[in-house]
Amino acid sequence: SSWSYSFFGTYLVGEDEGKLPVTASFDFGGDIWILAFQDGKTLKMIKVQITGESKFKWIATRYDIDFWPRCAVHRTFDKACFKGKDPEEQKFTLTMRTYQVSSWRVTPRTKMKNQDGKMFPLSLTLDLGKNVWIVGFLDGIVLKMAKIRITGVATFTWMQMLYDEKYSKECSTQATFIEACFKGVAPAGVAKFSMDFKGYGKDGKTKGEASEWHVTSDTEVQNPEGHYLKITMKLDLGGNIWLVALYDHELLEMVKIKISGKETFEWLA
């Protein structure tokens, strides 16, 4: 999808005026999303199409009191979770903060360097829209993150830097890294990390072109045993070229593809 939502600023307001934050979500593509909100023993889900900044079209609603445990976890939530009773009337309001996917992107060639000069690969990225990104990596027991604004293929401006020693396990993994993970303490000047930034975008001066086609979270890969396994990681390399990966019996398997249509692609490596 070319439009996404911000974890902060997206919530349900129920009959009791309480605010429910997003529990999980699924991107269908075409700017259509399922948003899930756990309210006690009920998983309340809404299918919407984002049409602009903080604008959306309500498509369908489901209340599920018998939801599968995996559907209350962002990493394992998928379109099959959208089941249950249709309340037929809207008993709550939805507030969404949305944004258009950035035209400038971060590449995996970006490297991070801590205050001791040790280099680290970039392991966490999150697009907040308008070319603002959160980037991060683990340095020992500390999750180190920064919010930046990309201005060119190798240029950016620092916005904020935070270190978190009390991060949750979900915040250390790309698949479950969300905006709420960006918390902690601002480091002192000498303790700040530096970054060898590599990016790409739609600018004609860049080496890559931002992808127009995207991989959805329900994509599956067939292993040699004939089993279909859902991908757990994906990375946009630009020009509609993507890396997709999954764990199969503790083995990380990866493929590089070039997307040519809604359900068509070329296998590269």
Order of alpha helices (4+ residues) and beta strands (2+ residues): beta-beta-beta-beta-beta-beta-beta-beta-beta-beta-beta-beta-beta-beta-beta-beta-beta-beta-beta-beta-beta-beta-beta-beta
